[in-house]
Protein backbone atom coordinates (compact mmCIF):
# COMPACT_ATOMS: atom_id res chain seq x y z
CA UNK A 1 0.00 0.00 0.00
CA UNK A 2 1.34 3.41 -0.88
CA UNK A 3 0.97 5.93 1.96
CA UNK A 4 3.36 8.54 0.77
CA UNK A 5 3.03 11.84 -0.86
CA UNK A 6 6.16 13.79 -1.68
CA UNK A 7 8.58 14.65 1.10
CA UNK A 8 7.94 18.07 2.53
CA UNK A 9 10.09 20.81 1.07
CA UNK A 10 10.48 24.31 2.39
CA UNK A 11 12.16 27.53 1.38
CA UNK A 12 15.54 28.34 2.88
CA UNK A 13 15.43 30.97 5.62
CA UNK A 14 15.44 34.49 4.30
CA UNK A 15 14.97 37.67 6.29
CA UNK A 16 13.48 39.35 3.21
CA UNK A 17 10.91 36.59 2.69
CA UNK A 18 10.07 36.61 6.41
CA UNK A 19 9.59 40.38 6.30
CA UNK A 20 7.19 39.99 3.37
CA UNK A 21 5.17 37.46 5.37
CA UNK A 22 5.03 39.80 8.35
CA UNK A 23 4.02 42.75 6.13
CA UNK A 24 1.26 40.66 4.56
CA UNK A 25 -0.36 40.13 7.99
CA UNK A 26 0.54 43.44 9.65
CA UNK A 27 -2.87 45.05 9.14
CA UNK A 28 -4.76 42.10 10.63
CA UNK A 29 -6.09 42.24 14.15
CA UNK A 30 -3.85 40.17 16.43
CA UNK A 31 -1.60 38.90 13.62
CA UNK A 32 1.05 37.08 15.69
CA UNK A 33 -0.25 33.54 15.35
CA UNK A 34 -1.03 33.96 11.65
CA UNK A 35 2.47 35.27 11.03
CA UNK A 36 4.07 32.39 12.93
CA UNK A 37 1.96 29.81 11.09
CA UNK A 38 2.78 31.39 7.74
CA UNK A 39 6.51 31.48 8.60
CA UNK A 40 6.39 27.79 9.49
CA UNK A 41 4.47 26.87 6.32
CA UNK A 42 7.13 28.68 4.31
CA UNK A 43 10.34 27.65 6.09
CA UNK A 44 9.20 24.49 7.93
CA UNK A 45 9.97 25.97 11.35
CA UNK A 46 10.28 29.27 13.21
CA UNK A 47 13.88 30.36 12.66
CA UNK A 48 15.53 31.96 15.70
CA UNK A 49 16.00 35.22 13.78
CA UNK A 50 12.26 35.32 13.11
CA UNK A 51 11.51 35.84 16.79
CA UNK A 52 13.31 39.18 16.99
CA UNK A 53 12.08 40.21 13.53
CA UNK A 54 8.44 39.53 14.40
CA UNK A 55 8.80 41.21 17.80
CA UNK A 56 10.30 44.32 16.24
CA UNK A 57 7.71 44.56 13.46
CA UNK A 58 4.74 44.02 15.81
CA UNK A 59 6.23 46.19 18.56
CA UNK A 60 6.01 43.44 21.17
CA UNK A 61 8.70 41.73 23.24
CA UNK A 62 10.78 38.83 22.02
CA UNK A 63 9.64 37.00 25.15
CA UNK A 64 6.01 37.30 24.03
CA UNK A 65 6.80 35.91 20.58
CA UNK A 66 8.93 33.12 22.05
CA UNK A 67 6.17 32.34 24.56
CA UNK A 68 3.66 31.82 21.77
CA UNK A 69 6.11 29.72 19.72
CA UNK A 70 6.83 27.43 22.66
CA UNK A 71 3.21 27.28 23.88
CA UNK A 72 1.74 25.79 20.70
CA UNK A 73 2.90 22.23 20.01
CA UNK A 74 2.34 22.64 16.26
CA UNK A 75 4.97 25.35 16.07
CA UNK A 76 8.55 24.15 15.97
CA UNK A 77 11.92 25.86 16.31
CA UNK A 78 13.90 23.17 14.48
CA UNK A 79 13.55 22.04 10.86
CA UNK A 80 11.34 18.95 10.55
CA UNK A 81 12.25 15.74 8.78
CA UNK A 82 11.12 15.13 5.22
CA UNK A 83 8.08 13.35 6.63
CA UNK A 84 6.18 14.41 9.75
CA UNK A 85 4.34 11.55 11.46
CA UNK A 86 1.74 12.67 13.99
CA UNK A 87 0.22 9.95 16.15
CA UNK A 88 -3.10 10.72 17.82
CA UNK A 89 -3.07 10.09 21.58
CA UNK A 90 -6.65 11.16 22.36
CA UNK A 91 -8.95 8.84 24.32
CA UNK A 92 -10.51 7.08 21.34
CA UNK A 93 -7.13 6.28 19.81
CA UNK A 94 -5.65 5.32 23.18
CA UNK A 95 -8.47 2.85 23.76
CA UNK A 96 -7.44 0.89 20.65
CA UNK A 97 -3.67 0.91 21.02
CA UNK A 98 -2.26 4.36 20.23
CA UNK A 99 0.19 4.16 23.13
CA UNK A 100 1.62 0.88 21.83
CA UNK A 101 1.67 2.29 18.31
CA UNK A 102 3.63 5.34 19.51
CA UNK A 103 6.13 3.10 21.31
CA UNK A 104 6.57 0.96 18.19
CA UNK A 105 6.90 4.05 15.99
CA UNK A 106 9.77 5.32 18.14
CA UNK A 107 11.58 2.05 17.61
CA UNK A 108 10.72 1.76 13.92
CA UNK A 109 11.71 5.35 13.06
CA UNK A 110 14.61 5.35 15.53
CA UNK A 111 13.61 8.60 17.19
CA UNK A 112 11.62 9.72 20.18
CA UNK A 113 8.26 11.46 20.12
CA UNK A 114 8.97 15.17 19.66
CA UNK A 115 12.23 14.55 17.79
CA UNK A 116 13.58 14.08 14.29
CA UNK A 117 15.46 10.98 13.23
CA UNK A 118 19.21 11.29 12.83
CA UNK A 119 18.94 10.88 9.04
CA UNK A 120 16.32 13.71 9.02
CA UNK A 121 13.78 11.51 7.26
CA UNK A 122 11.08 11.56 9.97
CA UNK A 123 9.85 13.90 12.67
CA UNK A 124 7.66 12.00 15.12
CA UNK A 125 5.02 13.91 17.07
CA UNK A 126 2.02 13.18 19.24
CA UNK A 127 -1.22 15.09 18.90
CA UNK A 128 -4.41 15.05 20.88
CA UNK A 129 -7.23 14.42 18.43
CA UNK A 130 -7.13 14.39 14.68
CA UNK A 131 -10.92 14.14 14.46
CA UNK A 132 -10.73 10.66 12.97
CA UNK A 133 -12.09 8.75 15.98
CA UNK A 134 -14.17 6.34 13.92
CA UNK A 135 -10.94 5.05 12.36
CA UNK A 136 -8.79 4.92 15.51
CA UNK A 137 -5.92 4.73 15.99
CA UNK A 138 -5.28 7.63 13.67
CA UNK A 139 -2.17 9.43 12.51
CA UNK A 140 -1.10 11.99 9.98
CA UNK A 141 1.71 11.68 7.49
CA UNK A 142 2.64 15.21 6.46
CA UNK A 143 -0.88 16.51 5.76
CA UNK A 144 -2.46 13.14 4.95
CA UNK A 145 -4.84 11.64 7.51
CA UNK A 146 -4.56 7.87 8.02
CA UNK A 147 -6.83 5.64 10.06
CA UNK A 148 -6.84 2.17 11.55
CA UNK A 149 -3.09 2.25 11.95
CA UNK A 150 -1.25 -0.68 13.47
CA UNK A 151 2.34 -1.77 13.84
CA UNK A 152 2.30 -3.65 10.53
CA UNK A 153 1.06 -0.61 8.62
CA UNK A 154 3.51 1.75 10.31
CA UNK A 155 6.34 -0.68 9.50
CA UNK A 156 5.25 -0.64 5.85
CA UNK A 157 5.13 3.14 5.98
CA UNK A 158 8.70 3.28 7.32
CA UNK A 159 9.91 1.16 4.38
CA UNK A 160 8.26 3.53 1.93
CA UNK A 161 9.90 6.51 3.66
CA UNK A 162 13.27 4.79 3.53
CA UNK A 163 12.81 4.08 -0.21
CA UNK A 164 11.98 7.75 -0.90
CA UNK A 165 14.86 8.98 1.27
CA UNK A 166 17.51 6.91 -0.54
C-alpha positions as CSV (number, residue, x, y, z in Angstrom):
1,X,0.0,0.0,0.0
2,X,1.3,3.4,-0.9
3,X,1.0,5.9,2.0
4,X,3.4,8.5,0.8
5,X,3.0,11.8,-0.9
6,X,6.2,13.8,-1.7
7,X,8.6,14.6,1.1
8,X,7.9,18.1,2.5
9,X,10.1,20.8,1.1
10,X,10.5,24.3,2.4
11,X,12.2,27.5,1.4
12,X,15.5,28.3,2.9
13,X,15.4,31.0,5.6
14,X,15.4,34.5,4.3
15,X,15.0,37.7,6.3
16,X,13.5,39.4,3.2
17,X,10.9,36.6,2.7
18,X,10.1,36.6,6.4
19,X,9.6,40.4,6.3
20,X,7.2,40.0,3.4
21,X,5.2,37.5,5.4
22,X,5.0,39.8,8.4
23,X,4.0,42.8,6.1
24,X,1.3,40.7,4.6
25,X,-0.4,40.1,8.0
26,X,0.5,43.4,9.6
27,X,-2.9,45.0,9.1
28,X,-4.8,42.1,10.6
29,X,-6.1,42.2,14.2
30,X,-3.9,40.2,16.4
31,X,-1.6,38.9,13.6
32,X,1.0,37.1,15.7
33,X,-0.3,33.5,15.4
34,X,-1.0,34.0,11.6
35,X,2.5,35.3,11.0
36,X,4.1,32.4,12.9
37,X,2.0,29.8,11.1
38,X,2.8,31.4,7.7
39,X,6.5,31.5,8.6
40,X,6.4,27.8,9.5
41,X,4.5,26.9,6.3
42,X,7.1,28.7,4.3
43,X,10.3,27.7,6.1
44,X,9.2,24.5,7.9
45,X,10.0,26.0,11.4
46,X,10.3,29.3,13.2
47,X,13.9,30.4,12.7
48,X,15.5,32.0,15.7
49,X,16.0,35.2,13.8
50,X,12.3,35.3,13.1
51,X,11.5,35.8,16.8
52,X,13.3,39.2,17.0
53,X,12.1,40.2,13.5
54,X,8.4,39.5,14.4
55,X,8.8,41.2,17.8
56,X,10.3,44.3,16.2
57,X,7.7,44.6,13.5
58,X,4.7,44.0,15.8
59,X,6.2,46.2,18.6
60,X,6.0,43.4,21.2
61,X,8.7,41.7,23.2
62,X,10.8,38.8,22.0
63,X,9.6,37.0,25.2
64,X,6.0,37.3,24.0
65,X,6.8,35.9,20.6
66,X,8.9,33.1,22.1
67,X,6.2,32.3,24.6
68,X,3.7,31.8,21.8
69,X,6.1,29.7,19.7
70,X,6.8,27.4,22.7
71,X,3.2,27.3,23.9
72,X,1.7,25.8,20.7
73,X,2.9,22.2,20.0
74,X,2.3,22.6,16.3
75,X,5.0,25.3,16.1
76,X,8.6,24.2,16.0
77,X,11.9,25.9,16.3
78,X,13.9,23.2,14.5
79,X,13.6,22.0,10.9
80,X,11.3,18.9,10.5
81,X,12.2,15.7,8.8
82,X,11.1,15.1,5.2
83,X,8.1,13.4,6.6
84,X,6.2,14.4,9.7
85,X,4.3,11.5,11.5
86,X,1.7,12.7,14.0
87,X,0.2,10.0,16.1
88,X,-3.1,10.7,17.8
89,X,-3.1,10.1,21.6
90,X,-6.7,11.2,22.4
91,X,-8.9,8.8,24.3
92,X,-10.5,7.1,21.3
93,X,-7.1,6.3,19.8
94,X,-5.6,5.3,23.2
95,X,-8.5,2.8,23.8
96,X,-7.4,0.9,20.6
97,X,-3.7,0.9,21.0
98,X,-2.3,4.4,20.2
99,X,0.2,4.2,23.1
100,X,1.6,0.9,21.8
101,X,1.7,2.3,18.3
102,X,3.6,5.3,19.5
103,X,6.1,3.1,21.3
104,X,6.6,1.0,18.2
105,X,6.9,4.1,16.0
106,X,9.8,5.3,18.1
107,X,11.6,2.0,17.6
108,X,10.7,1.8,13.9
109,X,11.7,5.4,13.1
110,X,14.6,5.3,15.5
111,X,13.6,8.6,17.2
112,X,11.6,9.7,20.2
113,X,8.3,11.5,20.1
114,X,9.0,15.2,19.7
115,X,12.2,14.6,17.8
116,X,13.6,14.1,14.3
117,X,15.5,11.0,13.2
118,X,19.2,11.3,12.8
119,X,18.9,10.9,9.0
120,X,16.3,13.7,9.0
121,X,13.8,11.5,7.3
122,X,11.1,11.6,10.0
123,X,9.9,13.9,12.7
124,X,7.7,12.0,15.1
125,X,5.0,13.9,17.1
126,X,2.0,13.2,19.2
127,X,-1.2,15.1,18.9
128,X,-4.4,15.1,20.9
129,X,-7.2,14.4,18.4
130,X,-7.1,14.4,14.7
131,X,-10.9,14.1,14.5
132,X,-10.7,10.7,13.0
133,X,-12.1,8.7,16.0
134,X,-14.2,6.3,13.9
135,X,-10.9,5.1,12.4
136,X,-8.8,4.9,15.5
137,X,-5.9,4.7,16.0
138,X,-5.3,7.6,13.7
139,X,-2.2,9.4,12.5
140,X,-1.1,12.0,10.0
141,X,1.7,11.7,7.5
142,X,2.6,15.2,6.5
143,X,-0.9,16.5,5.8
144,X,-2.5,13.1,4.9
145,X,-4.8,11.6,7.5
146,X,-4.6,7.9,8.0
147,X,-6.8,5.6,10.1
148,X,-6.8,2.2,11.6
149,X,-3.1,2.2,11.9
150,X,-1.3,-0.7,13.5
151,X,2.3,-1.8,13.8
152,X,2.3,-3.7,10.5
153,X,1.1,-0.6,8.6
154,X,3.5,1.8,10.3
155,X,6.3,-0.7,9.5
156,X,5.3,-0.6,5.8
157,X,5.1,3.1,6.0
158,X,8.7,3.3,7.3
159,X,9.9,1.2,4.4
160,X,8.3,3.5,1.9
161,X,9.9,6.5,3.7
162,X,13.3,4.8,3.5
163,X,12.8,4.1,-0.2
164,X,12.0,7.7,-0.9
165,X,14.9,9.0,1.3
166,X,17.5,6.9,-0.5
